[in-house]
Amino acid sequence: MSRIGKKPVEVPNGVTITVSSDNIITVKGPKGELKQAIDRDIKAEVKDGHIEFARPTDQIRHRALHGLYRSLISNMVKGVTDGYTRKLELIGVGFKASNQGNLLDLSLGFSHNIIFEIPKELKLATAQEKGDNPKITLEGIDKQLIGQVAAKIRGLRKPEPYKGKGVRYVGEVVRKKAGKAAGK
């Protein structure tokens, strides 16, 4: 049996969860509202202070979906109560980041600046302190959306393995390769 799927999701005070007849779960909290459609085979039941998930059979598909939907709803509950934050840093000479509203302007060593539009559901902040690398901070309630946008920003200039220049997550460790051997 799925260990993740069996665990009920605790619902904190101030959060309401509703399950509609067409299997759409709505989570409302102090930071916002999120919706998730779940498979018709998986049953969700809201009981006093928590939500439980049940599957009809032990088929591989049902076992996989059981844990999946439990994790997705758990992430939604955490998102509407605490929210999620993802930080990126730009490492390289002349790399800059600035924003105007939800437009991110990146200077990553190419011949032109890259203008990247952030979805309106997320909050964007950039910081560039003297003697420190420029940092980009994304905040929002949807874990999947934050991860997707952060991965796209990182994909604009991935950290290269020789000097480590590029866009990386704060705290990410980049494995470096040895450079070209010295002359004869």
C-alpha positions in Angstrom: 0.0 0.0 0.0 1.1 3.5 -0.7 2.8 5.0 2.4 2.4 8.5 1.1 -1.2 8.0 0.0 -2.3 6.6 3.3 -1.2 9.6 5.3 -4.0 12.1 5.7 -3.3 15.8 4.9 -3.7 18.0 7.9 -5.8 21.1 7.2 -4.7 24.1 9.3 -7.0 26.7 10.7 -8.1 29.3 8.1 -7.9 26.8 5.2 -11.0 25.3 3.6 -11.0 22.3 1.2 -14.0 21.5 -0.9 -14.4 18.4 -3.2 -16.8 19.0 -6.1 -18.9 16.2 -7.7 -16.6 16.3 -10.8 -13.5 15.6 -8.7 -12.1 19.0 -8.5 -10.5 19.9 -5.2 -10.4 23.6 -4.2 -8.1 24.8 -1.5 -8.7 28.3 -0.1 -6.4 29.9 2.4 -5.1 33.3 3.6 -2.7 33.7 0.6 -5.1 32.6 -2.2 -7.0 29.8 -3.8 -5.8 26.8 -5.8 -7.7 24.1 -7.8 -6.7 20.6 -8.8 -8.6 18.0 -10.8 -8.1 14.5 -9.7 -8.6 11.2 -11.4 -12.2 9.8 -11.1 -10.9 6.6 -9.6 -9.3 8.3 -6.6 -11.7 9.3 -3.9 -11.0 12.3 -1.6 -12.9 12.7 1.6 -12.7 15.7 3.9 -13.0 14.7 7.6 -12.6 16.7 10.8 -9.4 18.7 10.3 -7.9 16.5 7.5 -8.4 15.1 4.0 -8.0 11.4 3.2 -7.5 9.7 -0.2 -8.6 6.2 -1.1 -8.1 4.0 -4.2 -10.3 1.3 -5.5 -7.8 -1.4 -6.4 -4.1 -2.2 -6.1 -3.3 -1.7 -9.8 0.0 0.0 -10.5 -1.8 3.0 -12.0 -4.1 3.4 -8.9 -1.1 3.0 -6.5 0.8 5.7 -8.4 -2.1 8.2 -8.5 -2.9 7.6 -4.9 0.4 9.1 -3.6 0.5 11.7 -6.4 -2.7 13.4 -5.6 -2.0 13.3 -1.9 1.3 15.1 -2.5 -0.3 17.6 -4.8 -3.0 18.5 -2.3 -0.4 18.7 0.5 1.6 21.1 -1.6 -1.5 23.2 -2.3 -2.3 23.4 1.5 1.3 24.5 2.3 1.1 27.0 -0.6 -2.0 28.8 0.5 -0.8 29.0 4.1 2.9 29.7 3.9 3.7 30.2 0.2 6.8 29.1 -1.7 10.0 31.0 -2.5 12.7 30.2 -5.1 16.0 32.1 -5.3 18.4 32.2 -8.2 21.8 33.9 -8.5 23.7 35.1 -11.5 27.4 34.3 -11.5 29.6 35.9 -14.1 31.3 39.2 -14.9 28.8 41.7 -16.1 25.7 39.6 -15.4 22.8 41.8 -14.3 19.2 41.4 -13.4 16.5 44.1 -13.0 12.7 44.1 -13.0 9.9 46.4 -13.8 6.7 44.8 -12.4 6.7 41.3 -13.7 9.1 41.9 -16.6 12.6 40.5 -15.8 15.5 42.1 -17.7 18.6 39.9 -17.7 22.0 40.7 -19.0 23.8 37.3 -19.3 26.7 38.0 -21.6 24.9 37.8 -24.9 24.8 40.5 -27.5 21.4 41.6 -26.3 19.4 41.7 -23.0 16.8 39.0 -22.4 13.3 40.2 -21.4 11.5 37.5 -19.6 7.8 37.9 -18.6 6.9 36.3 -15.2 3.3 35.1 -14.8 1.1 37.4 -12.8 0.5 34.8 -10.1 4.1 35.2 -8.9 5.9 38.0 -7.2 9.3 38.9 -8.6 12.2 40.7 -6.8 15.7 41.4 -7.9 18.6 42.5 -5.7 22.1 43.5 -6.6 24.3 44.4 -3.7 27.9 45.6 -4.1 30.4 42.8 -3.9 27.7 40.1 -4.2 26.1 38.3 -7.1 22.8 39.6 -8.5 19.9 37.6 -7.0 16.4 36.9 -8.3 13.6 35.9 -5.9 10.3 34.3 -7.0 7.4 34.0 -4.6 3.9 32.5 -5.0 1.5 29.9 -3.8 1.8 27.4 -6.7 4.8 25.1 -6.2 4.7 23.7 -9.7 4.5 27.2 -11.4 7.4 28.5 -9.3 9.6 25.5 -10.2 8.7 25.8 -13.9 9.5 29.5 -14.1 12.7 29.1 -12.1 13.8 26.3 -14.4 13.1 28.4 -17.5 15.2 31.3 -16.1 18.0 29.0 -15.2 17.8 27.4 -18.7 18.6 30.8 -20.3 22.2 30.3 -19.3 22.9 27.1 -17.4 26.1 27.0 -15.2 29.0 25.9 -17.3 31.3 23.2 -15.9 34.7 25.0 -16.2 34.2 28.3 -14.4 30.7 27.9 -13.1 29.4 31.0 -14.8 25.6 31.2 -15.4 22.3 31.2 -13.6 22.0 28.8 -10.7 19.7 28.2 -7.7 21.1 29.7 -4.4 22.9 26.9 -2.7 23.3 24.8 -5.8 26.7 23.1 -6.2 28.1 22.9 -9.7 30.6 20.1 -10.4 33.6 21.6 -12.1 35.8 19.9 -14.6 39.5 20.3 -14.9 40.6 22.7 -17.6 42.9 22.1 -20.5 46.3 20.8 -19.3 49.2 23.3 -19.3 51.6 23.5 -22.2 54.5 21.0 -22.7 
